[in-house]
Amino acid sequence: MVFVLVGGVTFSIQGNIADGKSEHKPKKVIENTKQIQYKEKTATDKGEWNTDSVIVFGKHRFATETANTTKRKMLGLSGRKTFPKNHAMLFVFADNTYNGFWMKDMHLSIDIVWLDENKRVVHIEREVEPNTFPKVFGDHKKSKYVLEFDSGTSERIGIKTGSEFKF
């Protein structure tokens, strides 16, 4: 689980992501020169990737699940055991503020990237492992957006402080 500090309030939740659905269909991607559309859902071991948008970094495109509600921010990637290739989780906050994350109930190592209101990188934590809990990451830089990628992705595609994303 990714633990989120929002507006000075800490959130914690126990258990796995559950949406009550017994069947999950694989994601079908339709791509043309101007857009990528995500048609269905991708199941993972204990959760589900509900891709609802695309983020772009240079020539790289990522199917993105957006955490823009308090519940989704609290759950994050908790309980998931796989991170599909070219996927990301996007956390959206109301204001440019301090947003700390921790690795409670996580099974995956991830890269965490903090962006300001202009979608520029202000901080990166690479290859954050589940055993780092209860350490809090990124709470010293203001951000409006936070991206989580599979571990090693930020280094592999060259994300640096000052880099810009499009979404």
C-alpha atoms as one frame of an Amber mdcrd trajectory, in Angstrom:
protein
   0.000   0.000   0.000   1.172   3.488  -0.634   0.530   5.611   2.418  -0.485
   9.155   1.597  -0.150  12.282   3.691  -2.717  14.784   2.440  -3.001  18.274
   3.894  -1.282  17.233   7.095  -3.661  14.286   7.615  -2.284  10.774   7.344
  -4.365   8.024   5.772  -3.963   4.320   6.393  -6.089   1.424   5.254  -5.804
  -2.314   5.822  -6.511  -5.076   3.350  -6.631  -5.381  -0.399  -8.230  -3.446
  -3.202 -11.658  -4.901  -3.841 -14.375  -3.666  -6.118 -16.803  -6.541  -5.677
 -16.625  -7.664  -9.289 -16.003 -11.337  -9.921 -14.910 -11.052 -13.552 -12.313
  -8.821 -15.144 -11.740  -8.607 -18.863  -8.315  -7.961 -20.326  -7.512  -4.469
 -21.530  -7.741  -3.827 -25.245  -5.680  -0.965 -26.598  -6.615   0.843 -29.803
  -3.948   3.240 -31.021  -3.964   5.763 -33.822  -1.664   8.674 -34.565  -3.504
  11.120 -32.302  -4.738   9.121 -29.335  -4.787   5.862 -27.421  -8.091   4.584
 -26.109  -8.364   2.055 -23.293 -11.445  -0.101 -23.690 -11.512  -2.607 -20.848
  -9.926  -3.449 -17.529  -6.731  -5.327 -16.755  -6.836  -7.754 -13.850  -3.889
  -8.204 -11.500  -3.398 -10.660  -8.647  -5.222  -8.745  -5.917  -6.418  -5.653
  -7.650  -7.382  -4.268 -10.951  -5.899  -1.731 -13.310  -8.672   0.632 -14.312
  -6.783   2.565 -16.948  -8.615   5.803 -17.602  -6.018   8.035 -19.210  -2.640
   8.212 -20.882   0.470  10.091 -19.809   3.284  10.866 -22.199   6.971  11.385
 -21.525   8.886  12.012 -24.740   8.173   9.028 -26.986   6.924   6.888 -24.068
   3.201   6.407 -23.407   1.761   4.894 -20.251  -1.739   3.562 -19.651  -2.643
   5.304 -16.426  -4.979   4.628 -13.552  -5.921   7.871 -11.828  -6.221   8.136
  -8.051  -8.237  11.328  -7.680 -10.520  10.433  -4.778  -9.537  10.040  -1.147
 -10.309   6.317  -1.265  -8.188   5.702  -4.382  -5.325   7.758  -2.932  -5.423
   5.706   0.262  -5.441   2.382  -1.603  -2.834   3.252  -4.211  -1.089   0.073
  -5.344  -1.599  -1.819  -2.082  -1.923  -5.554  -2.408  -0.971  -5.698  -6.076
   1.671  -8.214  -7.041   2.203  -7.286 -10.683   2.883  -4.038 -12.476   1.989
  -4.330 -16.173   4.507  -2.957 -18.655   3.851   0.637 -19.743   1.423   1.325
 -16.901   1.501   4.015 -14.220  -0.621   5.261 -11.364  -1.340   8.991 -11.274
  -2.284  10.699  -8.002  -4.032  14.042  -8.445  -4.187  16.533  -5.575  -6.329
  19.670  -5.313  -3.392  21.975  -4.627   0.365  22.133  -4.970   1.224  20.845
  -1.477   3.459  18.380   0.398   2.504  14.803  -0.506   4.434  12.084   1.290
   4.173   8.417   0.371   5.191   5.250   2.177   5.248   1.566   1.255   2.760
   0.072   3.742   1.252  -3.205   2.467   3.199  -2.980  -0.814   4.504  -6.064
  -2.630   6.262  -4.232  -5.464   9.296  -1.996  -5.770   8.367   1.219  -7.566
   9.673   4.541  -8.819   7.817   7.577  -7.457   7.869  10.868  -9.365   6.476
  14.151  -7.979   5.249  16.828 -10.433   4.291  20.452  -9.899   1.164  22.160
 -11.267   2.959  22.555 -14.641   3.553  18.778 -14.812   7.313  19.186 -14.355
   9.306  16.797 -12.193  10.295  18.269  -8.815  11.471  15.063  -7.103  12.172
  11.399  -7.896  12.594   8.359  -5.674  13.947   5.403  -7.660  13.506   1.714
  -6.860  11.651   2.222  -3.575  11.271  -1.189  -1.963   8.425  -2.467   0.231
  10.833  -3.058   3.149  11.405   0.710   3.481   8.158   1.055   5.454   7.589
   3.178   7.598   9.903   5.699   5.911   7.988   8.534   4.183   9.203   9.731
   0.767   8.792  13.078  -0.993   7.132  15.014   1.786   9.722  17.814   1.526
   8.751  19.005  -2.000   5.455  20.552  -3.059   3.584  18.707  -5.789   0.168
  18.599  -7.423   0.664  15.224  -9.130   2.531  12.069  -8.174   3.282   9.231
 -10.582   4.190   5.664  -9.674   5.974   3.449 -12.178   7.393  -0.047 -12.147
  10.806  -0.001 -10.473  13.581   1.084 -12.846  11.295   2.841 -15.328  12.386
   6.390 -14.456  16.054   5.543 -15.018  15.359   3.494 -18.153  13.460   6.282
 -19.936  15.537   9.169 -18.579  13.185  10.991 -16.209  15.071  13.769 -14.392
  14.226  16.751 -12.209  12.778  19.380 -14.560  11.472  16.807 -17.070   7.944
  17.502 -18.335   5.002  15.119 -18.733   1.923  15.539 -20.904  -1.526  14.413
 -19.831
